[in-house]
Amino acid sequence: MKNLVISLMICGLLLCAFPPHSSAAEKGSQSAQKPLVVGIFPRRNAKITMKLFRPLGEYLSKKLGREVKIVTSKNFKTFWKGVLKQQYDVVHYNQYHYVVSHQKYGYQVILKNEEMGNDTITGSIIVRKDSGIKSISDLKGKKVVFGGGKRAMQSYIVARYLLEQGGLQWGEYEADFAKNPPSAIKAAFFKQADAAGAGDVVLQLNVVKKKVDTEQLQYLARGERLPHLTWAVKNEMSPTLRDEIQTTLKELKHYPEGQALLRNMRLTSLNVATDEEFNRHREIIKAVLDEQY
């Protein structure tokens, strides 16, 4: 018995001195605990965006059992650099961002926004009611400001598509860009531009209603309804984690805590989306930008 006790003590000392190597599974588990980075594109300004989405990060962290970081950028250009560098594990962005990053980097769409009970959206051209502008042709030689940059799906690509469908080609009007869609609408309202390109829901956003009298504005043209803004994940993300994130987010609407999160993000739901739903976006992108995705 005494010899057995001595042997066990020696084994214990050896284990302390020479701890066993971590197994591959243990290393994988440790690696999985790296922060999950969720990139939110700057549809609104960065400060407001963080206020709206930071609680989602806290919720996901609790549900997934790992740190989740919500990040955004001050403008579309900086945000897009993050996409190109694949800095985001999960990313919320527009439909153009998605189809490009899907083809080039394999990002997989999992969800789309539902806002005010509608999971479709479209671009539009907005003017003041007292502008005297009644048709697209009236904008010839006038100033049109697009919300965001040349990667803004609704505010630039669809808006420009509407102009071209109305017979107004690039170069026949003065084009300018605001840092985001609300800023484009403000420019039109305060007569800094003759028209604004923006998603048709932007007029209904509180951030816009607080700055301008939307009753003095009207839609000059609106596009067809297409699937809303997307949520996608990195191609190398495990199917298990991808499905867990998708399920967690699509079920938010079923629970009081989730409903509160949706309200905070100005959403009514997050709905499952598939890649095929964005084929019409690809056609419009091809028509306007001559880019094939």
Salt bridges, closest charged atoms under 4 A:
ASP89 OD1 - LYS234 NZ 3.92
GLU115 OE2 - ARG43 NH1 2.51
GLU115 OE1 - HIS228 NE2 3.69
ASP119 OD2 - LYS112 NZ 3.72
ASP130 OD1 - ARG128 NE 2.83
GLU164 OE2 - ARG160 NE 2.95
ASP176 OD2 - LYS143 NZ 3.46
ASP200 OD2 - ARG222 NH2 3.09
ASP200 OD2 - ARG225 NH1 2.44
GLU224 OE2 - ARG280 NH2 2.90
ASP243 OD1 - ARG242 NE 3.37
GLU257 OE2 - LYS62 NZ 2.97
ASP275 OD1 - HIS102 NE2 3.49
ASP275 OD1 - ARG282 NH2 2.72
GLU277 OE1 - LYS112 NZ 2.49
GLU283 OE1 - ARG280 NH1 2.86
ASP290 OD1 - LYS286 NZ 2.72
